[in-house]
Amino acid sequence: MNRIAVWLPCAALALLAGCVSTGPKMGDEGAKTVATGSAGGATAVNENKQLEKCEASLGTLAVVEDQSQPWFGQLTRDYRLTSTVPLIRLLVQQSNCFVVVERGRAFNQMQQERALRDSGEMRAGSRMGPGQIVAADYSMNPTISFSQKDAGGVGGALGGFSRGLGALGAVAGSLRFSEASTMLTLIDNRSGVQLAAAEGSSKNTDFGVWGGLFGGSAGGGLGGYTNTPEGKVLAAAFADAYNQMVKSVKNYRAQTVKGGLGTGGTLGVQGGSTPASQKVDSGSVQPTSTSAPASSTPAKSTTRAKTPAKPTSTKPASTKPATTKPQ
């Protein structure tokens, strides 16, 4: 009986594993790991083969994360995950599409080194002179717009079948689906113009079964596995968003506005100071609709009545004989 009790959960686990995949899917492609390997300069080692790449870098980039947003609190509180910045910076450098510059916590260390230089405590020849920090051409801002863990799914469907089977019920009840949707925006630091935006998605099936199978004896190592899929799913979603963005910027075409960006645009308002508004006040802006509004009074006819033509003369021709002048 004990052997059956052990065999049934294992068989059920194998059966369920054959029905669904436990690897995170980045967009439409499947991947067991998404952020992997390393990067050194323009060289990437053991990177994800699905990652979009560029032949030449498009500029310098700082990854800026708004940790005051609700999604960041959920990331650290509910999923026990840390900042998304290191993950995104690895993907960016491996793609060679941008050169990453530091604007996070390590920037404080850079400032501390300069404070030591200014204090005179730094030894001669340290080459920590001014004017060496590279400007960030662009900023990339990550957000998590949606993250869900569904406790239903296959577990709910197998609830009746697994009821009363003990550990098998734990297997079915702990099966859940994880999904994540992320967003990346690319900002031009000099103008503040948003250059690109991309959404990424990922989904995964999470087997949180080891604690159920082995009770509480597995300890922290296997017990922590229930949090691992969330991290993998989010990484895949960010990689998917980054891939979508790279595809767009590779074919980048700048948006233009008649008159120049930031000069008021082409949509004017009455009493405004922009060129488009001045056209509104001068009456030179024509309404978009050319159809005249219906009127309750009939329009006056502007066609003058024609004057009847004078009758042609009917006087008969003269019958007086012609006189001839004598020679």
Buried (B, 14 or more C-beta within 10 A) or exposed (E): EEEEEEEBBEEBBEEBBEEEEEBBBBBEEEBEEBBBEEBEEEEBEEBBEBBBEBEEBBBBBBBBBEEEEEBBEEBEEEBEBEBBBEBBBBBBBBBBBBBBBBBBEEEEEBEEEBEBBEEEEBEEEEEBEEEEEEEBBBBBBBBBBEBEBEEEBBBBEBEEEBEEBEBBBBBBBBBBBBBBBBBBBBBBBEEEEEBBBBBBBBBBBBBBBBBBBEEEEBEEEBBEBBBEBBBBBBBBBBBBBBBBBBEBBEEEEEEEEEEEEEEBBEEBEEEBEBBBBBBBEEEEBEEEEEEEEEEEEEEEEEEEEEEEEEEEEEEEEEEEEEEEEEE
